[in-house]
């Protein structure tokens, strides 16, 4: 733990927060940024919970884990809470990110993520297709896979977004780990195996849409019955 100062007081901020808590903190910040833009300076736990479709108890538990407390009559200070979440998630200088695999989906991911967060910088993309190398996609230069080791060192790239074909996913992930990448966001449909010191986040769009389809199907059956 380390001590963080809020409103003249110091609180313990845990550095080993649960994965789900970190996910919610990111969502809290997105909502809070919109709330602040609307001119709202304070927000209660039940208001924040309602916007995320979770319980106020969960919100308060997350705040407790990160060492943040509210003014009981006013709720949480929106600006202070945004800053506190930033202290947890962001690094002062930011982190550099690369997108590896520049098919249609890789291009879409690059365009979407670029500039979304000021502390996460997409500095390079990589592909094997000669017609893509040397071009900019979403404002980001595409390099050949042969240039991967040098660019990771030169640009201090720490995170890779993986959008390569499924038959190349595992081998590419291991290469990235060997080159010093410490975080991989896997957008392929292949479960990956990486060293323990690499943070792996896997997003399977097919599973997600099938899950939605399942509930749509069974709710329809319930309504028909």
C-alpha positions as CSV (number, residue, x, y, z in Angstrom):
1,X,0.0,0.0,0.0
2,X,0.9,3.6,-0.3
3,X,-0.5,6.8,1.2
4,X,-2.6,9.1,-1.0
5,X,-3.8,12.5,0.2
6,X,-7.4,13.6,-0.3
7,X,-8.9,16.7,1.2
8,X,-6.0,17.1,3.6
9,X,-6.2,13.5,4.9
10,X,-4.2,10.5,3.9
11,X,-5.7,7.2,3.0
12,X,-4.3,3.8,2.1
13,X,-4.5,3.0,-1.6
14,X,-4.1,-0.7,-2.4
15,X,-2.0,-1.5,-5.5
16,X,-3.4,-5.1,-5.8
17,X,-7.0,-4.3,-6.5
18,X,-9.2,-7.2,-7.9
19,X,-9.5,-7.3,-11.6
20,X,-13.3,-6.6,-11.6
21,X,-12.7,-3.6,-9.3
22,X,-10.2,-2.1,-11.8
23,X,-12.8,-2.7,-14.6
24,X,-15.4,-0.8,-12.7
25,X,-13.0,2.0,-11.8
26,X,-12.5,2.6,-15.5
27,X,-16.2,2.7,-16.1
28,X,-16.7,5.0,-13.1
29,X,-14.1,7.5,-14.6
30,X,-15.9,7.5,-18.0
31,X,-19.2,8.3,-16.3
32,X,-17.6,10.9,-14.0
33,X,-16.0,12.7,-16.8
34,X,-19.4,13.1,-18.4
35,X,-20.9,14.2,-15.1
36,X,-18.2,16.8,-14.6
37,X,-18.8,18.1,-18.2
38,X,-22.4,18.5,-17.3
39,X,-21.5,20.8,-14.4
40,X,-22.2,18.3,-11.5
41,X,-19.6,18.6,-8.8
42,X,-20.7,15.8,-6.4
43,X,-22.3,12.4,-6.8
44,X,-23.8,9.9,-4.4
45,X,-22.9,6.2,-4.5
46,X,-26.5,5.2,-5.4
47,X,-26.4,7.7,-8.3
48,X,-23.2,6.2,-9.6
49,X,-24.5,2.7,-9.1
50,X,-27.7,3.4,-11.0
51,X,-25.7,4.6,-14.0
52,X,-23.7,1.4,-14.1
53,X,-26.6,-0.9,-13.1
54,X,-24.9,-2.2,-10.0
55,X,-25.6,-1.7,-6.3
56,X,-24.6,1.2,-4.1
57,X,-22.9,-1.3,-1.8
58,X,-20.6,-2.3,-4.6
59,X,-19.7,1.3,-5.4
60,X,-18.9,2.0,-1.7
61,X,-16.9,-1.3,-1.5
62,X,-14.8,-0.2,-4.5
63,X,-14.2,3.2,-3.0
64,X,-13.1,1.7,0.3
65,X,-10.6,-0.6,-1.5
66,X,-9.0,2.4,-3.2
67,X,-9.0,4.4,0.0
68,X,-11.4,7.1,-1.1
69,X,-14.2,8.4,1.1
70,X,-17.1,10.8,0.5
71,X,-18.6,13.8,2.2
72,X,-21.7,12.3,3.6
73,X,-24.1,15.1,2.8
74,X,-22.7,15.9,-0.6
75,X,-21.5,12.5,-1.9
76,X,-18.2,12.0,-3.7
77,X,-16.4,14.9,-5.0
78,X,-16.4,14.2,-8.8
79,X,-13.2,15.9,-9.7
80,X,-11.2,14.4,-6.7
81,X,-12.6,10.9,-7.6
82,X,-11.5,11.3,-11.2
83,X,-8.0,12.2,-10.1
84,X,-7.9,9.4,-7.6
85,X,-8.9,6.8,-10.2
86,X,-6.3,8.3,-12.5
87,X,-3.6,7.9,-9.9
88,X,-4.4,4.2,-9.7
89,X,-4.8,3.4,-13.4
90,X,-2.5,5.9,-15.2
91,X,1.2,6.3,-15.1
92,X,2.6,9.9,-15.0
93,X,4.3,9.7,-18.4
94,X,1.7,7.3,-19.9
95,X,2.3,4.0,-21.6
96,X,3.0,3.2,-25.2
97,X,0.8,0.7,-27.0
98,X,1.2,-1.2,-30.3
99,X,-1.5,-2.9,-32.4
100,X,-0.1,-6.2,-33.9
101,X,-2.1,-7.4,-36.9
102,X,-3.6,-4.8,-39.1
103,X,-6.6,-6.5,-40.9
104,X,-10.0,-4.8,-40.9
105,X,-10.5,-5.3,-37.2
106,X,-7.0,-4.2,-36.3
107,X,-7.5,-1.0,-38.3
108,X,-10.8,-0.4,-36.6
109,X,-9.3,-1.0,-33.1
110,X,-6.4,1.4,-33.9
111,X,-8.8,4.2,-35.1
112,X,-11.1,3.7,-32.1
113,X,-8.5,3.6,-29.4
114,X,-6.3,6.4,-30.7
115,X,-6.6,9.4,-28.5
116,X,-9.3,7.8,-26.2
117,X,-7.1,8.1,-23.1
118,X,-4.3,10.7,-22.8
119,X,-2.1,8.3,-20.8
120,X,-2.3,5.5,-23.4
121,X,-0.5,6.2,-26.7
122,X,-0.8,4.0,-29.7
123,X,2.6,4.6,-31.2
124,X,2.9,1.8,-33.8
125,X,1.1,-0.9,-35.7
126,X,2.6,-4.0,-37.2
127,X,1.6,-6.3,-40.1
128,X,3.1,-8.7,-42.7
129,X,1.3,-7.3,-45.7
130,X,3.7,-5.2,-47.8
131,X,1.0,-2.9,-49.1
132,X,0.3,-1.8,-45.5
133,X,3.9,-1.2,-44.3
134,X,4.9,2.4,-44.3
135,X,1.4,3.7,-44.4
136,X,-0.5,5.4,-41.6
137,X,-3.8,3.9,-40.3
138,X,-5.8,6.0,-37.9
139,X,-2.8,8.4,-37.8
140,X,-0.5,5.6,-36.7
141,X,2.4,4.3,-38.8
142,X,2.5,0.6,-39.8
143,X,5.7,-1.3,-39.6
144,X,6.8,-4.8,-40.7
145,X,6.9,-7.6,-38.2
146,X,10.7,-7.7,-38.7
147,X,10.9,-4.2,-37.1
148,X,9.0,-5.3,-34.0
149,X,12.0,-5.9,-31.7
150,X,13.7,-2.5,-32.5
151,X,10.4,-0.5,-32.3
152,X,9.5,-2.0,-28.9
153,X,12.9,-0.9,-27.6
154,X,12.9,2.5,-29.4
155,X,9.4,3.4,-28.5
156,X,9.3,1.7,-25.0
157,X,6.2,-0.1,-26.0
158,X,4.7,-2.0,-23.0
159,X,1.3,-3.1,-24.2
160,X,0.3,-4.9,-27.3
161,X,-3.2,-5.2,-28.8
162,X,-3.3,-8.6,-30.6
163,X,-5.5,-8.8,-33.7
164,X,-3.5,-11.3,-35.8
165,X,-5.1,-14.4,-37.5
166,X,-5.9,-17.2,-35.1
167,X,-3.2,-19.5,-36.3
168,X,-0.6,-16.9,-35.5
169,X,-1.9,-15.8,-32.1
170,X,-0.1,-18.0,-29.7
171,X,3.3,-17.8,-31.4
172,X,3.0,-14.0,-31.7
173,X,2.0,-13.6,-28.0
174,X,5.1,-15.5,-27.0
175,X,7.3,-13.4,-29.2
176,X,5.8,-10.3,-27.7
177,X,6.5,-11.6,-24.2
178,X,10.1,-12.4,-25.1
179,X,10.6,-8.9,-26.4
180,X,9.5,-7.4,-23.1
181,X,5.8,-6.7,-23.6
182,X,4.1,-6.7,-20.2
183,X,0.5,-6.5,-21.2
184,X,-1.5,-8.1,-24.0
185,X,-5.1,-7.4,-25.0
186,X,-6.1,-10.5,-27.0
187,X,-8.8,-9.8,-29.6
188,X,-8.4,-13.2,-31.3
189,X,-10.7,-16.1,-30.5
190,X,-7.8,-18.3,-29.3
191,X,-7.1,-18.6,-25.5
192,X,-3.4,-17.7,-25.0
193,X,-0.8,-19.0,-22.7
194,X,1.8,-16.4,-21.7
195,X,4.4,-16.1,-18.9
196,X,3.1,-15.2,-15.5
197,X,4.7,-11.7,-15.5
198,X,2.6,-10.7,-18.6
199,X,-0.9,-9.3,-17.9
200,X,-3.3,-10.9,-20.3
201,X,-6.8,-9.7,-21.1
202,X,-8.8,-11.8,-23.5
203,X,-11.9,-10.5,-25.3
204,X,-13.9,-13.0,-27.2
205,X,-16.5,-11.2,-29.3
206,X,-18.1,-14.5,-30.5
207,X,-18.7,-15.7,-27.0
208,X,-20.1,-12.4,-26.0
209,X,-22.6,-12.3,-28.8
210,X,-23.6,-15.9,-28.3
211,X,-24.2,-15.1,-24.6
212,X,-26.5,-12.3,-25.6
213,X,-28.2,-14.6,-28.2
214,X,-28.8,-17.2,-25.4
215,X,-30.6,-14.8,-23.2
216,X,-32.6,-13.3,-26.0
217,X,-33.7,-16.8,-27.0
218,X,-34.7,-17.9,-23.5
219,X,-36.5,-14.7,-22.6
220,X,-38.4,-15.1,-25.8
221,X,-39.4,-18.6,-24.9
222,X,-40.5,-17.4,-21.4
223,X,-42.7,-14.7,-23.0
224,X,-44.2,-17.2,-25.4
225,X,-45.0,-19.6,-22.5
